[in-house]
Amino acid sequence: MVTRKRKVSEEGLVEEPNPLMSDVVEVNNFIPVEGNRDLVRDPRSGAILNINKKAYLRAIRERQARNQSVDELQSLKDEVSELKSMLATLLEKVK
């Protein structure tokens, strides 16, 4: 059975530390997932967790870059649409 140290706040509330928020995760508290050394199972919740912090941070950066690219593309589409409507207005005035 896995035992965890519990931190008690001044108000008497039990605060359980989140092991994934630190730079170093104690893998001893988790069950390794066969075939992938970056994945572990939390015995308490049964959740599969990725303990590779570098891969997590890389995925976050990639998602942010992808979202930025999508935003830039949408902005360019809006600008082209605006230019087309302005050009159409100018052509109508010329006629």
TORKOL-4160 file (C-alpha; in steps of 0.2 Angstrom, whole numbers, padded with zeros to 4 digits, m for minus):
95
<pt num="1" X="0000" Y="0000" Z="0000"/>
<pt num="2" X="0006" Y="0017" Z="m0004"/>
<pt num="3" X="0006" Y="0030" Z="0010"/>
<pt num="4" X="0008" Y="0049" Z="0007"/>
<pt num="5" X="0013" Y="0062" Z="0019"/>
<pt num="6" X="m0001" Y="0075" Z="0021"/>
<pt num="7" X="0002" Y="0093" Z="0025"/>
<pt num="8" X="m0010" Y="0101" Z="0037"/>
<pt num="9" X="m0013" Y="0120" Z="0035"/>
<pt num="10" X="m0015" Y="0132" Z="0049"/>
<pt num="11" X="m0034" Y="0131" Z="0047"/>
<pt num="12" X="m0033" Y="0112" Z="0050"/>
<pt num="13" X="m0036" Y="0107" Z="0032"/>
<pt num="14" X="m0027" Y="0093" Z="0025"/>
<pt num="15" X="m0017" Y="0098" Z="0009"/>
<pt num="16" X="m0011" Y="0084" Z="m0002"/>
<pt num="17" X="0004" Y="0089" Z="m0012"/>
<pt num="18" X="0002" Y="0087" Z="m0031"/>
<pt num="19" X="0017" Y="0077" Z="m0036"/>
<pt num="20" X="0016" Y="0083" Z="m0054"/>
<pt num="21" X="0018" Y="0101" Z="m0050"/>
<pt num="22" X="0036" Y="0099" Z="m0045"/>
<pt num="23" X="0051" Y="0097" Z="m0057"/>
<pt num="24" X="0055" Y="0079" Z="m0050"/>
<pt num="25" X="0041" Y="0067" Z="m0048"/>
<pt num="26" X="0043" Y="0052" Z="m0036"/>
<pt num="27" X="0040" Y="0038" Z="m0047"/>
<pt num="28" X="0040" Y="0026" Z="m0032"/>
<pt num="29" X="0022" Y="0032" Z="m0028"/>
<pt num="30" X="0016" Y="0026" Z="m0046"/>
<pt num="31" X="0014" Y="0010" Z="m0055"/>
<pt num="32" X="0024" Y="0010" Z="m0071"/>
<pt num="33" X="0015" Y="0007" Z="m0088"/>
<pt num="34" X="0022" Y="m0007" Z="m0097"/>
<pt num="35" X="0030" Y="m0002" Z="m0114"/>
<pt num="36" X="0032" Y="0017" Z="m0110"/>
<pt num="37" X="0043" Y="0023" Z="m0097"/>
<pt num="38" X="0036" Y="0041" Z="m0097"/>
<pt num="39" X="0018" Y="0035" Z="m0092"/>
<pt num="40" X="0013" Y="0029" Z="m0074"/>
<pt num="41" X="m0003" Y="0024" Z="m0066"/>
<pt num="42" X="m0009" Y="0033" Z="m0050"/>
<pt num="43" X="m0014" Y="0019" Z="m0039"/>
<pt num="44" X="m0026" Y="0031" Z="m0030"/>
<pt num="45" X="m0036" Y="0037" Z="m0044"/>
<pt num="46" X="m0031" Y="0024" Z="m0058"/>
<pt num="47" X="m0027" Y="0038" Z="m0070"/>
<pt num="48" X="m0013" Y="0037" Z="m0082"/>
<pt num="49" X="0000" Y="0051" Z="m0080"/>
<pt num="50" X="0014" Y="0057" Z="m0091"/>
<pt num="51" X="0029" Y="0061" Z="m0080"/>
<pt num="52" X="0040" Y="0068" Z="m0094"/>
<pt num="53" X="0039" Y="0086" Z="m0090"/>
<pt num="54" X="0050" Y="0091" Z="m0106"/>
<pt num="55" X="0038" Y="0082" Z="m0117"/>
<pt num="56" X="0023" Y="0091" Z="m0108"/>
<pt num="57" X="0031" Y="0108" Z="m0110"/>
<pt num="58" X="0035" Y="0105" Z="m0128"/>
<pt num="59" X="0017" Y="0100" Z="m0132"/>
<pt num="60" X="0011" Y="0116" Z="m0124"/>
<pt num="61" X="0023" Y="0126" Z="m0134"/>
<pt num="62" X="0018" Y="0117" Z="m0150"/>
<pt num="63" X="m0001" Y="0120" Z="m0146"/>
<pt num="64" X="0002" Y="0138" Z="m0143"/>
<pt num="65" X="0012" Y="0140" Z="m0160"/>
<pt num="66" X="m0002" Y="0131" Z="m0169"/>
<pt num="67" X="m0016" Y="0142" Z="m0161"/>
<pt num="68" X="m0005" Y="0157" Z="m0166"/>
<pt num="69" X="m0004" Y="0151" Z="m0184"/>
<pt num="70" X="m0023" Y="0148" Z="m0185"/>
<pt num="71" X="m0026" Y="0166" Z="m0178"/>
<pt num="72" X="m0014" Y="0174" Z="m0190"/>
<pt num="73" X="m0022" Y="0164" Z="m0205"/>
<pt num="74" X="m0039" Y="0170" Z="m0199"/>
<pt num="75" X="m0033" Y="0188" Z="m0198"/>
<pt num="76" X="m0026" Y="0187" Z="m0216"/>
<pt num="77" X="m0042" Y="0180" Z="m0222"/>
<pt num="78" X="m0052" Y="0194" Z="m0214"/>
<pt num="79" X="m0040" Y="0207" Z="m0221"/>
<pt num="80" X="m0041" Y="0200" Z="m0239"/>
<pt num="81" X="m0060" Y="0200" Z="m0237"/>
<pt num="82" X="m0060" Y="0218" Z="m0232"/>
<pt num="83" X="m0048" Y="0222" Z="m0247"/>
<pt num="84" X="m0060" Y="0214" Z="m0259"/>
<pt num="85" X="m0075" Y="0223" Z="m0252"/>
<pt num="86" X="m0066" Y="0240" Z="m0253"/>
<pt num="87" X="m0060" Y="0235" Z="m0271"/>
<pt num="88" X="m0078" Y="0231" Z="m0276"/>
<pt num="89" X="m0084" Y="0248" Z="m0268"/>
<pt num="90" X="m0071" Y="0257" Z="m0278"/>
<pt num="91" X="m0076" Y="0248" Z="m0295"/>
<pt num="92" X="m0094" Y="0253" Z="m0292"/>
<pt num="93" X="m0089" Y="0271" Z="m0290"/>
<pt num="94" X="m0079" Y="0271" Z="m0305"/>
<pt num="95" X="m0093" Y="0265" Z="m0316"/>
